[in-house]
Amino acid sequence: MSMPDEDDWLIEDEEPGTTLLGPSSLPWVILIVDDEPDVHSVTRLAMQGVSYKRRNLQFISAYSGAEGFEVLSSRDDVALVLLDVVMETDDAGLRLVRRIREELQNALVRIVLRTGQPGQAPEQQVITDYDINDYKAKTELTSQKLFTTVIASLRAYESLLSIERSRQGLGKILDASANLYQKHSLREFASGVLRQISGILGFGADGVLCVSVPPPIPGKHQPLSVVAATEAFETLLDTPDPHIREDAEALIQTALQQQAHQFAEDWVALYIATENQREYVICFAPPWPLAMLEQQLLRVFCDRISAAFDNLYLYEQLKRAQTATVVALADLAEFRDTDTGEHVLRVQGMTDAIVAELQALGYYSEQLTLAFVEQVGMASILHDVGKVGTPDHILFKPGKHDEQERGVMQQHASTGGSILGKASDMVDGVSYLSLACEIAGNHHEHWDGSGYPQHLQGEAIPLSARIAAVSDVFDALMHKRPYKEPWTLEAAVQYIQARAGSQFDPKVVEAFLRVIHDRFPSLILAPGV
């Protein structure tokens, strides 16, 4: 690097591996705005061979204020502008300063005014009124002073850029953390972590998120389970003994053994420990060695998502507890009705499938919230829980019920709705209990108002109940009951289709038929049947 000895102090802060962001091969971009071609040539000649923090200088030229504005409008990597004052007009340079700061809202680029006519723009007034960093007469800019001005400006730009990127990075971390808290499965959450890391660093990176399954044993190799991966690592998902590249796995094992982040030249392994005694390692290959700022941002991000992993674990435990509760309640009905166990699981599966098709069709989008979609299938398991109050001689009667028996049998809807209603009142918002209450109490209502127990009509019937009604009737038709033999698939589907608009919600039936077509593509039904 060519420079005068007395200017050594200008680069004393240069340290290996501390480039701000990106590889060391990226140059510092300097824009020369001057209407004299000789000024461009002399500037390049004077700064030939100069570098700062192992990054060369790249000069680009503009020969008017308007041309300089176009360049700065089209790129955001200009670190320094060496700007003439007098060009197409006597104040063209000053006008460009205003446009850079006010129109482009660019507060980072450093601006050094150079003038051959100091009297045109008095120095004190210019320094006071314009957001510039230095003001030099061209006659005083010797090679040595130009070097000093350029390096000092680049250092100032680097510091401001570091502060700005720290601010942006922290903002991304806060946004990422908020988004991640909305993801409720480990795989979905882990995939989100990988995407957010790429977003924070500003590049796409192959990544693999691993969790060590058993409690860690000091000095022992930790078996890994890959729970999320991107691109080149996707084949490692769901494999009992994933074969990760040796250099990457070595870094992962080091992170687990030392319980600390590992930043190598080719790989990064981020260690995350949670209060539930689980350990996670995020391993990825960045396209260049990470700078200190990037490492610090990742450390902050990992601190944030550690709590998110704990919350996810508690959420999963809560879901398991809810499912166990639902199954226990359904078992009450199964204890008295041996057909119920498999029936409710089939109803759950069909309900979830219909909901997915309703989403694909764009129907009831306002009602198909995340909570509804996630919980309505599980809630449908409890649609017949009210049968616990139905006498055995009526519940198991092998023939048709008489009018009095039918009245008793129909009470199971009100009974189920009442039981689940009391429980759902203890929980705020939409829950599997509130949906189960809707389904149990209303899945025998008919679209035309002829059902029971309240003779509700159309969309006055809760959507959850309208969906479960189709699932329940279809499965009941398809399987043997004490009072009937199983129907054929074609007959059962035709029954549902024929009652769209009378017994069933037509949109729900349309979604149901799409499910049937996907599962049984060879089944052909007469249109409008």
Buried (B, 14 or more C-beta within 10 A) or exposed (E): EEBEEEEEEBBEEEEEEEBBBBEBEBBBBBBBBBBEEEBBEBBBEBBEEBBBBBBBBBBBBBBBBBBBBEBBEEEEEBBBBBBBBBBEEEBBBBBBBEBBBEEEEBEBBBBBBBBBEBEBBEEEEBBEEBEBBBBBEBEEBEBEEBBBBBBBBBBBBBEBBBEEBBEEBBEBBEEBBEEBBEBBBBBBBBBBBBBBBBBBBEBEBBBBBBBBEEEBEEEEEBEBBBBBBBEEBEEBBEEEEBEBBEEBBBBBBBBBBEEEBBBBEEBBBBBBBBEEEBBBBBBBBBEBBBBBBBBBBBEBBBEBBBEBBBBBBEBBEEBEEBEEBBBEBBEBBBEEBEBBBEBBBBBBBBBBBBBBBBBEEEBBEEEBEEBBBBBBBBBBBBBBBBBBBBEEEBBEBEEEBEEEBEEBBBBBBBBBBBBBBEBBEEEEEBBBBBBBBBBBBBBBBBBBBEBBBBEBBEEEBBBBBBBBBBBBBBBBBBBEEEEEEEBEBEEBBBBBBBBBEEBBBBBBBBBBBBBBBEEEEEEEEEEEE
